[in-house]
């Protein structure tokens, strides 16, 4: 039987949470993931060899108790496995020295601009336009530009200000910031166990069939009444070019931004750097270096450097890591590498999103991902919750 009530394309947090909701609703649900594993940006690397048993995050690093749309899908047993992360400070690195974040604030600029914080609406502003106005241009250029780049792993000046730091209710029964024993990939593995997932199934074509769709992947095809695409915008544009050409053109407007990530596992005694949550690169080849110190290990420390694309060779990246950590290039016990593509969102995104949602109204098609409400795990889960509710209301 190849007919389903719902097919979800994409096995990241957006697709997994969507598929879990479909299964819990009683729909015959199938999730198709083109990669050999589920998780997407839940990309924990679990080392073997000399660093066996140790892990680092290669993409998403944090999960919070404000991610209600994600947490509500985890049962009591899964919630009990969540582990609180230790508090460690962020530091700035300018190529010569470590600095506290506060040391890079330009206080005269900040104090002069701060009254505008209470009268300036974020809507329509990029991060540079908004935060230069409310915190001062010198504070923005000296600190915030780099800090936002570290958070987003891409040039951040034009990113929509209203999508960052959205206030959300917090669950008191869950640690404020958490992970699992084997890293955040455990969240994806838990969600995948609650729905039917097929990995290694890259979807090549989607066509309308009656009131629903037919999905083609790896020489197989499935019919469905409803379809959810939880893939990057540019991939959704490709898949919808035949069935929804106007919608596909709108989706193609979201451009990708690449980030090259390299993680190292090193012996604890070999690193002179104090324990930190991470480093903000100040005019460096890397946006950030995120530490595993928030989940301490008895013998190893781990650091994931998120590099600007095309700047450094592999050898140059290792040399950069060695300089920052104060270690020899040959010191890492293990190395992992990953290239990610993230949505480069721009100011005015709310208008674009309104057009997309109007085009989806009344359709048996849903779109989810990290290019709607924001780029965090919680933002992805919220979009899936809202889009699932829309499909469910339509019967």
C-alpha positions in Angstrom: 0.0 0.0 0.0 1.6 3.3 -1.1 -1.1 5.7 -0.1 -0.6 7.9 3.0 -2.6 10.6 4.8 0.6 12.7 5.1 4.1 12.5 3.6 6.8 14.7 5.2 9.9 15.4 3.1 13.0 16.2 5.3 14.2 14.6 8.5 15.5 17.6 10.4 13.8 18.9 13.5 11.1 20.6 11.3 10.2 17.4 9.5 10.5 15.1 12.6 8.2 17.3 14.7 5.7 17.5 11.8 5.7 13.7 11.3 5.3 13.1 15.0 2.2 15.3 15.1 0.8 13.5 12.0 1.3 10.1 13.6 -0.1 11.2 16.9 -3.2 12.6 15.1 -3.9 9.1 13.7 -2.8 9.9 10.1 -0.9 7.3 8.2 2.4 9.3 8.0 5.6 8.7 6.2 8.8 10.7 6.5 11.4 10.7 3.7 15.0 11.9 4.4 17.6 12.1 1.6 20.6 11.7 4.0 21.7 8.5 5.6 20.6 9.8 9.0 17.8 12.0 10.4 18.6 15.1 12.4 19.6 17.8 9.9 21.2 20.6 12.1 21.0 18.2 15.1 24.4 17.0 13.9 26.2 15.6 16.9 29.5 14.0 15.9 30.3 10.9 18.0 34.0 10.2 17.8 35.7 6.8 17.7 39.3 5.8 18.0 41.4 7.7 20.6 38.4 9.9 21.4 35.8 7.1 21.5 32.8 8.0 23.8 33.3 11.8 23.3 31.1 13.9 21.1 30.8 17.5 19.8 28.0 19.4 18.1 28.7 20.4 14.5 25.6 22.6 13.9 23.0 23.4 16.5 24.6 23.7 19.9 21.9 24.6 22.3 18.3 23.7 23.3 16.2 25.7 25.8 13.2 25.2 28.0 11.4 27.8 25.9 11.2 25.4 22.9 7.6 24.3 23.9 6.6 23.1 20.5 9.5 20.6 20.6 9.3 19.6 24.3 5.6 18.8 24.2 6.4 16.0 21.7 8.8 14.3 24.2 7.3 11.7 26.6 8.2 11.6 30.3 11.0 9.1 29.7 12.7 11.4 27.1 12.2 14.5 29.3 13.9 12.6 32.2 17.0 12.1 30.0 17.6 15.8 29.4 20.8 17.0 31.1 21.4 20.5 32.2 24.4 22.2 30.6 27.0 23.9 32.9 27.2 27.7 32.8 30.4 29.0 31.2 31.2 32.5 29.9 31.5 33.6 26.3 34.6 35.5 25.4 35.8 37.6 22.5 38.9 36.8 20.5 40.6 39.4 18.3 43.5 37.3 17.2 45.8 38.4 20.1 43.9 38.1 23.3 40.8 37.0 25.1 38.4 39.7 26.2 35.2 39.7 28.2 32.1 40.7 26.2 31.6 43.7 28.5 35.1 45.0 27.7 34.1 45.5 24.1 31.1 47.7 24.9 31.5 51.3 23.9 29.8 52.9 26.9 29.4 56.5 25.7 27.7 55.3 22.4 25.6 52.8 24.3 24.3 55.1 27.0 23.5 57.8 24.5 21.5 55.5 22.3 19.8 53.3 25.0 16.7 55.5 25.4 15.7 54.7 21.8 15.4 51.0 22.9 11.9 51.8 24.3 10.6 53.7 21.3 12.0 51.7 18.3 10.1 48.8 16.9 12.2 46.0 15.4 9.8 45.4 12.5 11.4 46.1 9.1 14.9 46.6 10.5 17.9 44.5 9.9 20.2 43.8 12.9 22.6 46.6 11.9 19.8 49.1 11.5 18.1 48.3 14.7 20.9 47.6 17.1 23.1 50.5 15.9 20.1 52.7 16.6 19.3 51.4 20.1 22.8 50.4 21.4 24.9 52.8 19.4 26.9 52.3 16.2 30.3 51.9 18.0 28.9 49.2 20.2 27.4 47.5 17.2 30.6 47.6 15.2 32.9 46.7 18.1 30.8 43.8 19.5 27.3 43.1 18.3 28.1 42.7 14.7 30.5 39.9 15.6 28.3 38.4 18.3 25.3 38.1 15.9 27.6 36.6 13.3 28.6 34.0 15.9 25.0 33.2 16.7 23.9 32.9 13.1 27.1 31.6 11.5 26.8 34.1 8.7 27.1 37.8 8.0 24.3 39.2 10.2 23.8 42.9 9.3 20.7 42.4 7.2 19.1 39.6 9.2 15.6 40.5 10.3 15.8 42.0 13.8 12.3 40.8 14.8 13.3 37.2 14.3 16.1 37.2 17.0 15.4 37.1 20.7 11.6 36.5 20.4 10.2 36.1 23.9 8.7 32.7 24.6 7.2 31.0 27.7 9.6 28.7 29.6 8.9 25.3 31.0 9.9 25.1 34.7 10.1 21.3 34.7 13.0 21.3 32.2 16.5 22.7 32.6 16.9 26.1 31.1 19.6 24.9 28.7 20.0 21.1 28.1 21.4 18.3 26.0 21.4 14.5 26.2 24.1 12.0 27.2 25.1 11.5 23.5 24.4 15.1 22.4 21.5 16.8 20.8 21.2 14.2 18.0 19.4 12.2 20.7 16.4 14.5 20.3 16.2 13.5 16.6 16.6 9.8 17.4 13.8 10.1 20.0 11.4 11.8 17.6 12.2 9.4 14.8 11.2 6.5 17.0 7.7 7.8 17.1 7.1 7.9 13.3 7.8 5.9 10.2 11.1 7.2 8.7 12.9 6.2 5.5 16.5 7.5 5.2 18.5 7.6 2.0 15.4 8.6 0.1 16.2 11.8 -1.8 13.0 13.1 -3.4 13.4 13.8 -7.0 10.0 14.9 -8.1 6.5 15.8 -6.8 3.4 15.9 -8.9 -0.3 16.7 -8.2 -2.5 13.6 -8.3 -6.2 14.1 -7.8 -6.7 16.0 -4.6 -3.3 15.1 -3.3 0.2 14.3 -4.5 2.6 11.6 -5.7 6.1 11.7 -4.4 9.0 10.1 -6.3 12.2 9.1 -4.6 15.0 6.6 -5.5 12.9 4.7 -8.0 9.8 4.4 -5.7 6.7 6.5 -5.4 4.0 7.1 -2.8 0.6 8.8 -3.0 -0.6 11.1 -0.2 -3.5 13.4 0.6 -1.3 16.0 2.3 2.3 16.9 1.8 4.7 18.8 4.1 8.1 20.0 2.8 10.6 20.5 5.7 13.6 21.1 3.5 15.7 24.2 2.8 13.9 26.9 0.8 15.9 26.4 -2.3 15.2 22.6 -2.2 11.5 23.3 -1.7 11.6 25.6 -4.7 13.1 22.8 -6.9 10.5 20.3 -5.8 7.5 22.6 -6.3 8.6 24.0 -9.7 6.2 21.7 -11.5 3.2 21.6 -9.1 3.3 25.2 -7.7 5.5 27.3 -10.0 4.5 30.7 -8.5 5.2 29.5 -5.0 8.5 28.0 -6.1 9.6 31.4 -7.5 9.0 33.0 -4.1 10.9 30.3 -2.3 13.9 30.7 -4.6 14.3 34.2 -3.3 15.8 32.8 -0.1 19.5 32.5 -0.7 21.9 30.1 1.2 24.8 31.1 3.3 27.5 28.4 3.8 29.6 27.8 6.9 32.5 25.4 7.2 32.8 23.8 10.6 35.7 21.9 12.1 35.6 20.2 15.5 38.6 18.9 17.4 38.8 16.7 20.5 42.0 17.4 22.6 43.4 16.1 25.8 42.4 18.3 28.7 45.9 19.0 30.0 47.1 20.2 26.6 44.8 23.3 26.4 45.7 26.6 28.1 42.4 28.2 27.3 40.2 28.6 30.4 36.8 26.8 30.4 34.4 28.8 28.3 31.0 28.4 26.5 32.6 29.7 23.3 34.5 32.4 21.5 33.2 35.3 19.4 35.6 35.9 16.5 36.4 39.6 16.1 37.4 40.1 12.5 38.6 36.5 12.3 38.3 33.8 9.7 35.8 32.1 12.1 32.5 33.3 13.3 32.6 31.4 16.6 34.4 28.6 18.4 31.9 26.7 20.5 33.2 24.6 23.4 32.1 21.3 24.9 33.1 22.7 28.3 29.3 23.2 29.1 29.1 19.4 29.2 32.5 18.5 30.8 34.4 15.3 30.2 37.0 13.8 32.6 39.7 13.6 30.0 38.9 15.6 26.8 37.8 19.0 25.7 36.1 19.7 22.4 35.8 22.8 20.3 33.8 23.4 17.1 35.1 26.3 15.0 32.6 27.7 12.5 34.6 29.2 9.7 33.7 31.7 7.0 33.5 29.8 3.7 36.4 29.8 1.3 38.8 31.6 3.5 41.1 28.9 4.8 42.4 25.5 3.6 42.1 22.5 5.9 45.7 23.0 7.0 45.2 26.7 7.7 42.1 25.9 9.7 44.1 23.6 11.9 46.8 26.2 12.3 44.1 28.7 13.3 42.7 26.3 15.9 46.1 25.6 17.2 46.9 29.4 17.7 43.6 30.0 19.5 43.8 27.0 21.8 47.6 27.2 22.3 48.2 23.7 21.0 50.4 22.1 18.3 48.6 21.4 15.0 49.2 17.7 15.6 47.7 17.8 19.1 44.0 17.0 18.4 43.1 13.3 19.1 40.3 13.5 16.6 38.9 15.9 14.0 35.4 16.2 12.4 34.3 18.4 9.5 31.0 19.6 8.1 29.7 22.2 5.6 26.3 23.6 6.3 24.0 25.8 4.3 21.8 28.2 6.2 19.1 30.6 5.0 20.3 34.2 4.6 17.2 36.0 5.6 16.8 39.8 5.0 14.9 42.7 6.6 11.4 42.8 5.2 11.1 39.0 5.7 7.6 39.4 7.3 6.2 40.7 4.0 7.7 37.7 2.2 6.3 35.3 4.7 2.8 36.8 4.5 2.9 36.1 0.7 3.9 32.5 1.3 1.2 31.9 3.8 -1.5 33.4 1.6 -0.4 31.1 -1.2 -0.6 28.1 1.1 -4.1 29.0 2.4 -6.5 26.2 1.5 -3.8 24.0 0.0 -3.0 20.4 1.2 0.6 21.5 1.2 2.6 22.7 4.2 6.0 24.3 4.4 8.3 24.3 7.4 11.9 24.9 8.2 14.4 27.4 9.6 13.5 30.2 7.2 10.1 31.1 8.6 9.9 32.2 12.3 13.7 32.0 12.9 16.6 29.7 12.7 16.5 28.0 16.2 15.3 24.5 16.9 12.4 26.0 18.7 11.5 28.3 15.8 11.5 25.2 13.5 9.2 23.2 15.8 6.8 26.2 16.2 6.4 26.5 12.4 5.7 22.8 12.1 3.2 23.0 14.9 1.4 25.9 13.2 1.4 24.4 9.7 0.2 21.0 11.0 -2.7 22.7 12.8 -3.6 24.4 9.5 -3.7 21.1 7.6 -5.6 19.4 10.4 -8.3 22.1 10.4 -8.8 21.7 6.7 -9.9 18.1 7.2 
